[in-house]
Amino acid sequence: MKYIVLALISFSLAACFSSKVATDTVSEPTLNLDKAKAKFPGYSTAMFDSGKKLYDSNCQSCHALKDPLKFTEEQWTKLVPSMSAKANKNKGANLSKEDEDLIFKYLVSVGL
């Protein structure tokens, strides 16, 4: 009986200190090319693919990828340049203004 009580107390204490696992998942983005072209004249599937590749390969070097739908265009306008600068400075990335633009347009176009 003592062992059962001791086991229950041990499990209860262990549950109090268990770590939480992140469950924020990013769904596979899709492109509505007509809406993206209306927003960004001249935008193409190749630009979307390039932006996604840049986002996937550079942004996750510092943190988990964020769901593009969780941020507004205004928020991405501020986040992309600041995160790009951090990646260039701290992670040795070499993201240009053109790369930032591709990432920004990719993130915004996912939500259109």
N, C-alpha and C positions, 0 to 999 in steps of 0.2 A: 504494500500500500504506500509506503514511504517513497518507493521508486516512482510510482505513478504520479504522486503529488509533485515530486521533484522534477519529473519529466514535463509535466504540465506547466510548472513555473518556468522552466528553462525555455520551452517553446513560446510561452507568452512574452518573456523578456526578449527573445530573439526576434519576435514579430515587431516589437516596439522599435528595434534598431535596424530593421531591414532597409536596404537602399531602394529608392524608387527608380524604375526603368523608364526612360523617355519613350513615349508612344507616339510622338509627332511624326507622322509619315508623310512623305511627299508623293502625290500621285503622278503618274506619267502625264506630262503636259501635252496639250493639243493646241493646234494653231488654226484659227479661223482666218485664212489669208485675206479674204475680202475686207474684214473688219480691220485687220492689221494694216493693210494697204491704205485704207481710208484714214487711219490714225497716223501712219508713217508712210507717206508717198514713196514709192520705189522699194518698199519692203518686200523681201522674197523669202521663200522657204530656205534657201541657202543661208541667208542672214539669220533666220530663226535657229537653224541647226548650229551655226557658228556661235551664236549667243549662248545656246544651251551648253555646248561643249566648253566654252570659256567659263560659264557659271559652274558647271559640274566639276571641272578640273581645278579651278582656282579657289572658289569659295569654301569648298569642303576641306581645304588644307588648314583652315583656321577653326571651323565650326561645322556643325551638322547643317545640311542644306535646308533652307527654309521653304515652305510652301509659298510659291509666288502669289497665290490668291489671298494670303493672310496680310498682305500689305497693299496700300493704295499707290497709285502712280506718284502722288506727292511724296509719300514716304520713300519710295524707290529713288526718287530724284535726289534725296538727301543721302540715302544709305549707300547707293552704288559708288559714288565718288569717295566717300569716307572709307568704305571697306576696301576699295581698290588701293587707296593710298596705304592702308594698313598692310595689305597683302604685299604690296611692292616693298614696303619698308621692313616688315618683320619676317616675311616668308620668302623673300627673294624673287617674288613674281615680277614680271615685266609687263604689266597691263598698261596699254596706251589709252589715250582718250577715245580712240576708235573702238578699242576693246570694251571700254566702259559703256560706250553707246550701244554696242551690240548686246551686251549683258542687260542694260536697261530696257532696250526695246524687246528683248526676249521676255523679260520678267513682266513687262506691261502687257505684251501681246497675249500672254497666256490667259490673262483675265478678261480679254475682250469677248 
